[in-house]
Amino acid sequence: MLKLFVGNKNYSSWSMRPWVLLRQAGIPFEEVVVRFDSFDAGSQFKTTMSALAPTAKVPVLLDGQLAIWDTLAIAEYLAEQFPDKKLWPQDKAARARARSICAELHSGFTGLRGNCPMNIEAALPEVGALVWRDKAAVRSDVQRLVQMWTALLAQHGGPMLFGDFSIADAYFAPICTRLKTYALPVPQAVADYVQRVLALPGVAAWVEGALAEKDFLDFEEPYRLKP
């Protein structure tokens, strides 16, 4: 059976993506949570992960003796291994577009990701309001999201970005949690998509796990003194 190593569900957005993909697609796997004790070289987290992959980061997917690291590489591997699950859109042009927006998120949206770290159990509208006021990069990233999602939902008719659930929706699921946590302003059509993503069984299961952790890590939350 596949084995997926993930970090704290409340904080680890990159772990969330392949976990949601596997769960939503109904692909059996074993979950291994490696707690973020710290990211120092001698930490238990780094010790555990360095034995699995040279990056010493989560997520890592094990298929027998084969280790696949990096979220996008894991998604591509799963799409190849389970073609019947149709994890990418079936249309060639839509598939290329889906890959493009996943790659765009992989290397971009640093303003939003840096200023609004994923924190599923928190409600931080006051932090979001300050970030929105003071961080032009966040406003720019959200504007790009709105443009992207609005166009795709209109083109493919929803309910997901390319009609049916795909890797693209799993990839943007952590962004949806950020928009909720920080109450960032988006048009109604985008807000509705966010709600549909959060209601997906795979996403809801991850959120349930995040809420059950109750593991406050101060180095992940510089804007909060206590949970």
MOMO-V496090 format. One line per field, one symbol per residue. ss: DSSP state (A for helix, B for strand, O for the rest). psi: psi as a letter, one per 20 degrees, with the letter a starting at -180 (. if undefined). burial: + if it has 9 or more other ideal C-beta (glycine too) atoms within 8 Angstrom, else -. A space follows every 50 residues. Layout:
# MOMO-V496090
ss=???
psi=???
burial=???
This chain:
# MOMO-V496090
ss=OBBBBBOOOOOOAAAAAAAAAAAAAOOOBBBBBOOOOOOOOOOAAAAAAA OOOOOOOOOBBBBOOBBBBOAAAAAAAAAAAOAAAOOOOOOAAAAAAAAA AAAAAAAOOAAAAAAOOOOOOOOOAAAAAAAAAAOAAAAAAAAAAAAAAA AAAAAAOOOBOOBOOOAAAAAAAAAAAAAAAOOOOOOAAAAAAAAAAAAO AAAAAAAAAAAAAOOOOAAAOOOOOOO
psi=qqpppraphhhnhhhhghggggghikopqppopoqnhrjqhjqhghgghh ihqhhkrqrpppncippprpghhgghghhhhmhiilhqqhpgghghgghg hghghhibkhgghhimqpnhiqolhhghggghginhhghgghgggggggg gghhgijahrhkerprhghhhjghhghghggjlqpqrhhghhgghhghip hgghgggghghiglnpohiimiiphq.
burial=-++++++++++++++++++++++++-+-+---++++------+-++++++ -++---++++++----+++-+++++-+++--+--+++++----++-+++- +++++---+-+++-++++++++-+--+++-++--+-++++++-+++-+++ -++--+---+++---+++++++++++++++++++-+--+++-++-+++-+ -++++++-+++-+---+--++--+---
